[in-house]
Amino acid sequence: MHIPPHNNENKAIVDVENSTVPLNYFNIVKLKKGEAFEYQVPGYETCVVPATGTVDVDVEGVSYTNLGTRTLDVWDGEPEGVYVPVGAKVTITCLTDQTETFIAGARYDKVLDPFEVRADGIDFVQYGSDDTKTHRKIKHILGQKQHDKVGRLLVSELYTVGQGGWSGFPSHKHDTDRLPDETRHDETYNFRFRPNYGSGVQMLQREDNKPGDAYHIMDGSTIMLDRGYHPCAVLPGYEMYYFTILGGLSQRSLVQYFQPTHAAQVETIPGIKDMIAKFK
């Protein structure tokens, strides 16, 4: 399902128990210098990630100061984040002229400890190639390095490398718990393009070799993925970014099931197996 770009007025774009992706939560909070935003999400662990600007984050009296190093856009430096336990009260305070902050969440039933992830703690992966039109890099904010400190939530930033190309290919899905072949993980994306008038397409094919759906994605588009194979592409001449939220039903580690028709393409894309191993 596609949610077009809009002013959400700091209200959740994907709220708790969403009918399409009940395992996910997503909000975008925009503040001006000195403004503060408070939130609590019962039943969901969350992660605060400044897209641009710098904020202070207080989690039940534990302070994380000067979070966020980017000024122009999401290409302008490395991400940072704060992990927030289930139901904790959070205050985000804007330190710069303005900030845009992502709040990602996943349903979970245990309360863990808060912690911060600074730029030097990001888990970085780059794979694919220009020849295969699959060249991209991934910055895991809550990834393998934080595996033992998080419940069900994975949070990453994905970038196409160069202008144009495909992401999420070979086509794969993760909508059914049937280990060791696949896990149920709901997924939510928020897209950005450079220049910001660029755009792309999100495919969603419910069954192998049967027609599916396609959504025209623009700067600020949100996509919710509940089931099906879901590659996406950006127009030639533009770069694409998407903030990625994964919430697991029964475990945190993601097991992708590749579409049978295209599964052999895994062998043609440099580094893709290392990428797959990082989603834990």
ROVEXFI-633521 format. One record per residue (C-alpha): x, y, z; residue in three letters. Coordinates in pm, 1 decimal. Example, Ala and Ser with C-alpha at 12.3 -4.5 7.8 and 13.67 -1.06 7.14 Angstrom:
! ROVEXFI-633521
<rec east="1230.0" north="-450.0" up="780.0" residu="ala"/>
<rec east="1367.0" north="-106.0" up="714.0" residu="ser"/>
This chain:
! ROVEXFI-633521
<rec east="0.0" north="0.0" up="0.0" residu="met"/>
<rec east="124.8" north="347.3" up="-94.1" residu="his"/>
<rec east="77.1" north="654.0" up="127.6" residu="ile"/>
<rec east="153.8" north="962.6" up="-85.6" residu="pro"/>
<rec east="374.9" north="1243.2" up="49.8" residu="pro"/>
<rec east="180.9" north="1469.7" up="285.5" residu="his"/>
<rec east="215.1" north="1685.9" up="595.6" residu="asn"/>
<rec east="143.0" north="1440.2" up="874.6" residu="asn"/>
<rec east="156.8" north="1716.8" up="1139.5" residu="glu"/>
<rec east="378.0" north="1497.5" up="1361.0" residu="asn"/>
<rec east="107.9" north="1229.5" up="1380.5" residu="lys"/>
<rec east="191.8" north="864.9" up="1313.7" residu="ala"/>
<rec east="190.5" north="774.1" up="945.4" residu="ile"/>
<rec east="174.3" north="404.8" up="1034.1" residu="val"/>
<rec east="8.3" north="379.2" up="1374.1" residu="asp"/>
<rec east="-4.0" north="86.0" up="1615.5" residu="val"/>
<rec east="-199.3" north="-220.1" up="1499.9" residu="glu"/>
<rec east="-214.7" north="-91.6" up="1143.5" residu="asn"/>
<rec east="-437.4" north="-320.9" up="938.7" residu="ser"/>
<rec east="-171.9" north="-373.5" up="668.6" residu="thr"/>
<rec east="148.7" north="-387.7" up="877.4" residu="val"/>
<rec east="46.5" north="-447.3" up="1242.5" residu="pro"/>
<rec east="408.0" north="-525.8" up="1337.9" residu="leu"/>
<rec east="530.2" north="-177.2" up="1233.7" residu="asn"/>
<rec east="507.7" north="180.5" up="1361.7" residu="tyr"/>
<rec east="629.0" north="491.1" up="1176.1" residu="phe"/>
<rec east="618.2" north="864.2" up="1239.7" residu="asn"/>
<rec east="793.4" north="1169.7" up="1097.1" residu="ile"/>
<rec east="840.9" north="1458.5" up="1339.6" residu="val"/>
<rec east="934.4" north="1806.0" up="1214.6" residu="lys"/>
<rec east="1043.8" north="2067.3" up="1469.3" residu="leu"/>
<rec east="1191.2" north="2415.8" up="1480.4" residu="lys"/>
<rec east="1467.3" north="2528.9" up="1714.4" residu="lys"/>
<rec east="1362.7" north="2500.6" up="2079.0" residu="gly"/>
<rec east="1048.0" north="2299.2" up="2006.2" residu="glu"/>
<rec east="995.0" north="1961.7" up="2172.9" residu="ala"/>
<rec east="788.2" north="1655.1" up="2091.8" residu="phe"/>
<rec east="682.9" north="1387.2" up="2340.1" residu="glu"/>
<rec east="562.9" north="1036.9" up="2262.6" residu="tyr"/>
<rec east="496.5" north="692.1" up="2408.6" residu="gln"/>
<rec east="407.8" north="382.7" up="2205.8" residu="val"/>
<rec east="272.5" north="103.7" up="2431.1" residu="pro"/>
<rec east="344.5" north="-242.1" up="2294.2" residu="gly"/>
<rec east="613.9" north="-124.2" up="2050.7" residu="tyr"/>
<rec east="989.0" north="-73.5" up="2080.6" residu="glu"/>
<rec east="1104.2" north="226.9" up="1878.1" residu="thr"/>
<rec east="1411.5" north="395.7" up="1734.0" residu="cys"/>
<rec east="1462.7" north="772.3" up="1695.4" residu="val"/>
<rec east="1664.9" north="865.1" up="1385.3" residu="val"/>
<rec east="1719.2" north="1229.6" up="1278.0" residu="pro"/>
<rec east="1687.4" north="1253.6" up="900.6" residu="ala"/>
<rec east="1827.5" north="1606.8" up="913.0" residu="thr"/>
<rec east="1919.3" north="1840.7" up="1195.1" residu="gly"/>
<rec east="2031.4" north="1775.7" up="1552.6" residu="thr"/>
<rec east="1818.2" north="1684.3" up="1853.7" residu="val"/>
<rec east="1842.7" north="1590.3" up="2217.8" residu="asp"/>
<rec east="1655.7" north="1273.6" up="2311.2" residu="val"/>
<rec east="1539.9" north="1197.5" up="2664.1" residu="asp"/>
<rec east="1419.4" north="843.0" up="2740.0" residu="val"/>
<rec east="1261.5" north="819.9" up="3085.5" residu="glu"/>
<rec east="1524.5" north="1059.0" up="3225.2" residu="gly"/>
<rec east="1820.4" north="911.4" up="3033.4" residu="val"/>
<rec east="1962.0" north="1181.8" up="2805.3" residu="ser"/>
<rec east="2126.3" north="1141.0" up="2466.5" residu="tyr"/>
<rec east="2253.5" north="1477.0" up="2346.9" residu="thr"/>
<rec east="2340.0" north="1620.9" up="2006.5" residu="asn"/>
<rec east="2199.4" north="1332.4" up="1806.5" residu="leu"/>
<rec east="2218.0" north="1378.1" up="1429.0" residu="gly"/>
<rec east="2494.0" north="1520.1" up="1208.7" residu="thr"/>
<rec east="2317.7" north="1582.6" up="876.4" residu="arg"/>
<rec east="2211.5" north="1924.7" up="756.8" residu="thr"/>
<rec east="2109.2" north="1929.3" up="388.7" residu="leu"/>
<rec east="1946.4" north="1589.4" up="335.8" residu="asp"/>
<rec east="1987.3" north="1216.6" up="406.0" residu="val"/>
<rec east="2292.3" north="1201.2" up="177.0" residu="trp"/>
<rec east="2473.6" north="1458.3" up="392.8" residu="asp"/>
<rec east="2656.8" north="1235.2" up="641.0" residu="gly"/>
<rec east="2600.3" north="924.2" up="847.5" residu="glu"/>
<rec east="2284.4" north="839.0" up="1043.4" residu="pro"/>
<rec east="2255.8" north="815.3" up="1422.1" residu="glu"/>
<rec east="1982.4" north="674.6" up="1643.2" residu="gly"/>
<rec east="1850.1" north="602.2" up="1991.0" residu="val"/>
<rec east="1680.2" north="273.3" up="2080.3" residu="tyr"/>
<rec east="1368.8" north="325.3" up="2294.3" residu="val"/>
<rec east="1221.9" north="41.9" up="2504.5" residu="pro"/>
<rec east="858.1" north="-63.1" up="2474.4" residu="val"/>
<rec east="621.4" north="204.6" up="2604.0" residu="gly"/>
<rec east="893.0" north="439.7" up="2731.1" residu="ala"/>
<rec east="823.1" north="813.0" up="2750.2" residu="lys"/>
<rec east="1042.4" north="1007.1" up="2507.2" residu="val"/>
<rec east="1108.9" north="1377.6" up="2458.6" residu="thr"/>
<rec east="1276.4" north="1499.1" up="2138.4" residu="ile"/>
<rec east="1408.7" north="1857.7" up="2148.4" residu="thr"/>
<rec east="1525.2" north="2044.8" up="1838.6" residu="cys"/>
<rec east="1869.7" north="2207.1" up="1866.0" residu="leu"/>
<rec east="1918.5" north="2336.3" up="1511.7" residu="thr"/>
<rec east="1705.6" north="2575.7" up="1306.7" residu="asp"/>
<rec east="1485.6" north="2284.7" up="1208.4" residu="gln"/>
<rec east="1484.9" north="1905.8" up="1222.7" residu="thr"/>
<rec east="1311.4" north="1614.9" up="1059.3" residu="glu"/>
<rec east="1318.4" north="1297.1" up="1267.3" residu="thr"/>
<rec east="1206.1" north="944.6" up="1183.7" residu="phe"/>
<rec east="1053.9" north="725.0" up="1455.7" residu="ile"/>
<rec east="1055.8" north="355.5" up="1364.2" residu="ala"/>
<rec east="886.0" north="85.4" up="1566.8" residu="gly"/>
<rec east="811.5" north="-284.6" up="1593.4" residu="ala"/>
<rec east="565.0" north="-470.3" up="1812.8" residu="arg"/>
<rec east="729.2" north="-639.6" up="2111.3" residu="tyr"/>
<rec east="628.5" north="-753.0" up="2458.7" residu="asp"/>
<rec east="942.9" north="-710.2" up="2670.9" residu="lys"/>
<rec east="1109.0" north="-398.2" up="2808.4" residu="val"/>
<rec east="1482.1" north="-371.9" up="2732.2" residu="leu"/>
<rec east="1736.6" north="-97.0" up="2803.8" residu="asp"/>
<rec east="1773.9" north="220.6" up="2595.2" residu="pro"/>
<rec east="2099.3" north="290.2" up="2410.6" residu="phe"/>
<rec east="2240.6" north="517.5" up="2142.5" residu="glu"/>
<rec east="2398.3" north="436.8" up="1807.2" residu="val"/>
<rec east="2642.7" north="701.1" up="1686.1" residu="arg"/>
<rec east="2785.9" north="732.6" up="1336.7" residu="ala"/>
<rec east="3086.3" north="515.2" up="1422.7" residu="asp"/>
<rec east="2853.5" north="231.1" up="1529.6" residu="gly"/>
<rec east="2666.8" north="200.6" up="1199.0" residu="ile"/>
<rec east="2697.6" north="-135.8" up="1023.7" residu="asp"/>
<rec east="2775.8" north="-61.7" up="656.8" residu="phe"/>
<rec east="2723.3" north="-293.9" up="359.0" residu="val"/>
<rec east="2771.9" north="-226.6" up="-11.3" residu="gln"/>
<rec east="2689.1" north="-478.6" up="-280.8" residu="tyr"/>
<rec east="2573.6" north="-523.9" up="-638.0" residu="gly"/>
<rec east="2726.5" north="-368.0" up="-946.4" residu="ser"/>
<rec east="2663.7" north="-105.6" up="-1211.6" residu="asp"/>
<rec east="2658.5" north="-380.4" up="-1475.7" residu="asp"/>
<rec east="2371.7" north="-564.0" up="-1305.2" residu="thr"/>
<rec east="2186.6" north="-236.1" up="-1227.4" residu="lys"/>
<rec east="2174.7" north="-344.9" up="-860.0" residu="thr"/>
<rec east="2448.8" north="-132.5" up="-701.8" residu="his"/>
<rec east="2347.7" north="-5.5" up="-356.4" residu="arg"/>
<rec east="2467.8" north="50.4" up="-2.8" residu="lys"/>
<rec east="2295.3" north="-15.5" up="329.2" residu="ile"/>
<rec east="2354.8" north="157.8" up="661.5" residu="lys"/>
<rec east="2218.3" north="-54.3" up="946.6" residu="his"/>
<rec east="2124.9" north="162.1" up="1245.6" residu="ile"/>
<rec east="1972.4" north="-126.3" up="1439.3" residu="leu"/>
<rec east="2141.6" north="-418.5" up="1270.0" residu="gly"/>
<rec east="2361.3" north="-714.0" up="1348.0" residu="gln"/>
<rec east="2582.7" north="-516.7" up="1586.5" residu="lys"/>
<rec east="2283.5" north="-445.8" up="1811.7" residu="gln"/>
<rec east="2121.0" north="-787.8" up="1779.6" residu="his"/>
<rec east="2140.2" north="-886.9" up="2146.8" residu="asp"/>
<rec east="2000.7" north="-552.1" up="2268.1" residu="lys"/>
<rec east="1684.0" north="-530.8" up="2055.2" residu="val"/>
<rec east="1364.4" north="-735.3" up="2044.8" residu="gly"/>
<rec east="1211.4" north="-757.1" up="1693.5" residu="arg"/>
<rec east="1307.0" north="-426.6" up="1529.4" residu="leu"/>
<rec east="1550.7" north="-375.1" up="1240.2" residu="leu"/>
<rec east="1616.0" north="-21.0" up="1113.6" residu="val"/>
<rec east="1829.2" north="64.2" up="810.3" residu="ser"/>
<rec east="1891.1" north="326.6" up="545.1" residu="glu"/>
<rec east="1924.6" north="201.2" up="186.0" residu="leu"/>
<rec east="2077.8" north="397.8" up="-101.7" residu="tyr"/>
<rec east="2104.7" north="332.4" up="-471.5" residu="thr"/>
<rec east="2463.4" north="385.9" up="-584.3" residu="val"/>
<rec east="2480.9" north="597.5" up="-896.6" residu="gly"/>
<rec east="2176.7" north="723.5" up="-1084.9" residu="gln"/>
<rec east="1904.3" north="477.0" up="-1176.7" residu="gly"/>
<rec east="1887.7" north="106.5" up="-1101.6" residu="gly"/>
<rec east="1702.9" north="-155.5" up="-900.2" residu="trp"/>
<rec east="1683.7" north="-235.8" up="-531.2" residu="ser"/>
<rec east="1537.5" north="-538.7" up="-356.0" residu="gly"/>
<rec east="1624.1" north="-766.0" up="-646.0" residu="phe"/>
<rec east="1614.5" north="-1062.4" up="-690.2" residu="pro"/>
<rec east="1251.7" north="-1026.8" up="-589.3" residu="ser"/>
<rec east="1187.4" north="-1172.4" up="-245.5" residu="his"/>
<rec east="922.8" north="-1190.2" up="23.4" residu="lys"/>
<rec east="903.3" north="-1243.6" up="399.1" residu="his"/>
<rec east="537.4" north="-1279.0" up="488.7" residu="asp"/>
<rec east="512.6" north="-1629.0" up="638.3" residu="thr"/>
<rec east="679.2" north="-1792.7" up="937.4" residu="asp"/>
<rec east="808.9" north="-2121.8" up="799.3" residu="arg"/>
<rec east="1163.6" north="-2167.0" up="917.1" residu="leu"/>
<rec east="1421.1" north="-2236.2" up="790.6" residu="pro"/>
<rec east="1291.1" north="-2102.2" up="456.9" residu="asp"/>
<rec east="1121.0" north="-1775.0" up="554.7" residu="glu"/>
<rec east="1014.0" north="-1546.7" up="840.3" residu="thr"/>
<rec east="717.6" north="-1312.7" up="879.7" residu="arg"/>
<rec east="846.8" north="-956.7" up="885.0" residu="his"/>
<rec east="621.9" north="-659.5" up="811.0" residu="asp"/>
<rec east="812.7" north="-383.0" up="631.1" residu="glu"/>
<rec east="766.0" north="-8.2" up="589.5" residu="thr"/>
<rec east="966.8" north="230.5" up="368.2" residu="tyr"/>
<rec east="992.6" north="607.5" up="339.3" residu="asn"/>
<rec east="1153.1" north="723.7" up="14.3" residu="phe"/>
<rec east="1368.6" north="1023.5" up="-75.8" residu="arg"/>
<rec east="1516.2" north="1120.1" up="-413.2" residu="phe"/>
<rec east="1807.8" north="1336.2" up="-524.3" residu="arg"/>
<rec east="1722.9" north="1574.4" up="-686.0" residu="pro"/>
<rec east="1400.6" north="1568.4" up="-487.1" residu="asn"/>
<rec east="1180.0" north="1589.8" up="-797.4" residu="tyr"/>
<rec east="1299.1" north="1242.3" up="-896.8" residu="gly"/>
<rec east="1076.1" north="939.8" up="-861.0" residu="ser"/>
<rec east="1058.2" north="564.6" up="-901.6" residu="gly"/>
<rec east="837.3" north="260.2" up="-888.8" residu="val"/>
<rec east="759.5" north="6.2" up="-616.9" residu="gln"/>
<rec east="646.0" north="-332.1" up="-745.8" residu="met"/>
<rec east="441.7" north="-576.5" up="-540.7" residu="leu"/>
<rec east="380.3" north="-919.5" up="-692.4" residu="gln"/>
<rec east="159.3" north="-1139.1" up="-474.0" residu="arg"/>
<rec east="225.6" north="-1465.2" up="-658.0" residu="glu"/>
<rec east="511.2" north="-1588.5" up="-876.4" residu="asp"/>
<rec east="444.3" north="-1531.7" up="-1247.3" residu="asn"/>
<rec east="109.9" north="-1359.7" up="-1192.5" residu="lys"/>
<rec east="45.0" north="-987.1" up="-1246.0" residu="pro"/>
<rec east="93.1" north="-769.0" up="-940.0" residu="gly"/>
<rec east="71.1" north="-401.0" up="-848.8" residu="asp"/>
<rec east="301.2" north="-105.1" up="-908.0" residu="ala"/>
<rec east="308.8" north="225.7" up="-719.0" residu="tyr"/>
<rec east="457.5" north="553.7" up="-839.4" residu="his"/>
<rec east="681.4" north="662.3" up="-549.3" residu="ile"/>
<rec east="794.5" north="1022.0" up="-498.0" residu="met"/>
<rec east="1002.9" north="1214.8" up="-247.4" residu="asp"/>
<rec east="831.8" north="1145.4" up="86.6" residu="gly"/>
<rec east="627.4" north="844.2" up="-24.7" residu="ser"/>
<rec east="562.7" north="574.1" up="235.5" residu="thr"/>
<rec east="514.4" north="211.2" up="133.3" residu="ile"/>
<rec east="370.7" north="-59.2" up="360.6" residu="met"/>
<rec east="452.6" north="-417.9" up="265.6" residu="leu"/>
<rec east="252.5" north="-702.0" up="418.0" residu="asp"/>
<rec east="301.7" north="-981.7" up="166.5" residu="arg"/>
<rec east="444.1" north="-1053.1" up="-175.7" residu="gly"/>
<rec east="763.3" north="-1000.2" up="-376.2" residu="tyr"/>
<rec east="867.9" north="-633.7" up="-373.6" residu="his"/>
<rec east="1156.0" north="-490.8" up="-581.3" residu="pro"/>
<rec east="1174.9" north="-116.8" up="-650.5" residu="cys"/>
<rec east="1353.0" north="104.1" up="-902.2" residu="ala"/>
<rec east="1454.8" north="466.6" up="-950.9" residu="val"/>
<rec east="1442.3" north="662.0" up="-1277.0" residu="leu"/>
<rec east="1769.8" north="706.2" up="-1468.1" residu="pro"/>
<rec east="1944.5" north="1027.7" up="-1367.2" residu="gly"/>
<rec east="1825.5" north="1021.2" up="-1003.9" residu="tyr"/>
<rec east="1943.5" north="871.8" up="-675.7" residu="glu"/>
<rec east="1707.3" north="696.0" up="-436.9" residu="met"/>
<rec east="1707.3" north="649.1" up="-58.6" residu="tyr"/>
<rec east="1464.7" north="466.2" up="159.8" residu="tyr"/>
<rec east="1433.5" north="448.6" up="536.9" residu="phe"/>
<rec east="1352.3" north="87.3" up="618.4" residu="thr"/>
<rec east="1160.8" north="-58.0" up="913.1" residu="ile"/>
<rec east="1130.1" north="-433.3" up="965.2" residu="leu"/>
<rec east="934.6" north="-592.1" up="1249.1" residu="gly"/>
<rec east="948.0" north="-966.5" up="1302.3" residu="gly"/>
<rec east="655.7" north="-1174.5" up="1426.3" residu="leu"/>
<rec east="850.7" north="-1446.6" up="1607.0" residu="ser"/>
<rec east="1217.8" north="-1348.8" up="1577.7" residu="gln"/>
<rec east="1437.5" north="-1054.5" up="1486.0" residu="arg"/>
<rec east="1657.9" north="-1220.1" up="1221.6" residu="ser"/>
<rec east="1511.0" north="-1185.3" up="873.8" residu="leu"/>
<rec east="1492.9" north="-1486.1" up="641.2" residu="val"/>
<rec east="1403.2" north="-1381.9" up="287.3" residu="gln"/>
<rec east="1240.6" north="-1618.6" up="39.1" residu="tyr"/>
<rec east="1350.1" north="-1540.9" up="-315.9" residu="phe"/>
<rec east="1095.4" north="-1557.6" up="-594.6" residu="gln"/>
<rec east="1150.7" north="-1894.4" up="-766.1" residu="pro"/>
<rec east="1147.1" north="-1747.1" up="-1116.6" residu="thr"/>
<rec east="1431.2" north="-1505.3" up="-1032.6" residu="his"/>
<rec east="1615.5" north="-1684.3" up="-750.6" residu="ala"/>
<rec east="1906.5" north="-1783.3" up="-974.4" residu="ala"/>
<rec east="1993.7" north="-1414.2" up="-1008.4" residu="gln"/>
<rec east="2139.0" north="-1430.4" up="-656.1" residu="val"/>
<rec east="2446.2" north="-1588.4" up="-816.5" residu="glu"/>
<rec east="2493.3" north="-1294.0" up="-1054.9" residu="thr"/>
<rec east="2497.6" north="-1005.3" up="-805.1" residu="ile"/>
<rec east="2833.3" north="-940.2" up="-631.4" residu="pro"/>
<rec east="2817.9" north="-934.1" up="-251.8" residu="gly"/>
<rec east="2446.6" north="-1005.9" up="-217.2" residu="ile"/>
<rec east="2499.8" north="-1305.8" up="10.6" residu="lys"/>
<rec east="2692.9" north="-1088.0" up="255.9" residu="asp"/>
<rec east="2403.7" north="-840.2" up="246.8" residu="met"/>
<rec east="2150.9" north="-1112.6" up="326.3" residu="ile"/>
<rec east="2354.9" north="-1227.4" up="624.7" residu="ala"/>
<rec east="2350.6" north="-877.1" up="778.7" residu="lys"/>
<rec east="1971.2" north="-863.4" up="832.3" residu="phe"/>
<rec east="1984.8" north="-1002.2" up="1186.4" residu="lys"/>
